Amino acid sequence: MDRTASGASRTSLRNRLRRIEGQIRGVAAMVDEDRYCIDILNQIGAVRGALARVESELLKGHLDHCIHNAITRGDKTEQRKKAAELIALLERRS
C-alpha cells in the first residue's frame, strides 16, 4: 500500500491535527459558554482553513509520491488506478 507522508511530514501533519483538535475543543467550550455567534463562526472558519491546509498537504504528498511512482514505474494499470482514485475523490468534493 502506498504511503504519502514521510516521517517528518507525518509528524507535521499529526501536530497540525492536534492543534485542530484543540481548536475544536475551544469551539465546543465557546458554545457551552454561550459566546457570541459571530465569534464562534469565526473560530469554525479558522478550523476549516486549518483542515484545508492539512488536506492540501496530503494531496501534495499523494501527487509527489503515489502518482509520481506509478508514472515513473511505467505501470499503466497502477496509473489508471491512481487517476481513478483522484477523480473519485474530486467528484465526492463537488
C-alpha positions as CSV (number, residue, x, y, z in Angstrom):
1,M,0.0,0.0,0.0
2,D,1.3,3.4,-0.9
3,R,2.0,6.0,1.8
4,T,2.0,9.7,1.2
5,A,3.8,11.1,4.2
6,S,7.4,10.7,5.2
7,G,8.3,10.5,8.9
8,A,8.9,14.3,9.1
9,S,5.8,15.1,7.1
10,R,3.7,12.7,9.2
11,T,4.9,14.4,12.4
12,S,4.0,17.8,10.9
13,L,0.5,16.6,9.9
14,R,0.0,15.0,13.3
15,N,0.9,18.3,15.0
16,R,-1.4,20.2,12.8
17,L,-4.2,17.8,13.5
18,R,-3.6,18.1,17.3
19,R,-3.9,21.9,17.0
20,I,-7.1,21.5,15.1
21,E,-8.4,19.1,17.8
22,G,-7.6,21.8,20.4
23,Q,-9.4,24.4,18.2
24,I,-12.5,22.1,18.1
25,R,-12.5,21.8,21.9
26,G,-12.2,25.5,22.1
27,V,-15.3,25.9,19.8
28,A,-17.2,23.5,21.9
29,A,-16.3,25.4,25.0
30,M,-17.4,28.7,23.3
31,V,-20.8,27.0,22.6
32,D,-21.0,25.8,26.2
33,E,-20.2,29.4,27.4
34,D,-22.9,30.8,25.2
35,R,-20.4,33.0,23.4
36,Y,-21.3,35.5,20.7
37,C,-22.3,33.6,17.5
38,I,-20.0,35.6,15.2
39,D,-17.0,34.7,17.4
40,I,-17.9,31.0,17.2
41,L,-18.4,31.2,13.5
42,N,-15.0,32.9,13.1
43,Q,-13.4,30.1,15.0
44,I,-15.2,27.5,12.9
45,G,-13.8,29.3,9.8
46,A,-10.3,29.0,11.3
47,V,-10.8,25.3,11.8
48,R,-12.0,24.9,8.2
49,G,-8.9,26.7,7.0
50,A,-6.6,24.6,9.1
51,L,-8.3,21.4,7.8
52,A,-8.0,22.6,4.2
53,R,-4.2,23.1,4.7
54,V,-3.9,19.5,6.1
55,E,-5.9,18.3,3.1
56,S,-3.7,20.2,0.7
57,E,-0.5,18.8,2.2
58,L,-1.9,15.2,2.0
59,L,-2.9,15.8,-1.6
60,K,0.5,17.1,-2.5
61,G,2.1,14.1,-0.8
62,H,-0.1,11.8,-2.8
63,L,0.8,13.5,-6.1
64,D,4.5,13.6,-5.2
65,H,4.7,10.1,-4.1
66,C,2.0,7.7,-5.2
67,I,1.1,9.2,-8.5
68,H,4.7,10.0,-9.3
69,N,5.8,6.4,-8.5
70,A,3.1,5.0,-10.8
71,I,4.2,7.2,-13.6
72,T,8.0,6.6,-13.2
73,R,7.4,2.8,-12.9
74,G,5.5,2.9,-16.2
75,D,2.8,0.7,-14.7
76,K,-0.3,1.6,-16.8
77,T,-2.7,-0.3,-14.6
78,E,-1.4,1.5,-11.5
79,Q,-1.5,4.8,-13.3
80,R,-5.2,4.3,-14.2
81,K,-6.0,3.2,-10.6
82,K,-4.3,6.3,-9.1
83,A,-6.0,8.6,-11.6
84,A,-9.4,6.9,-10.9
85,E,-8.9,7.3,-7.1
86,L,-8.1,11.0,-7.5
87,I,-11.1,11.6,-9.8
88,A,-13.4,9.8,-7.4
89,L,-12.1,12.0,-4.5
90,L,-12.6,15.2,-6.5
91,E,-16.1,14.1,-7.5
92,R,-17.1,13.5,-3.9
93,R,-16.0,17.0,-3.0
94,S,-18.2,18.8,-5.5
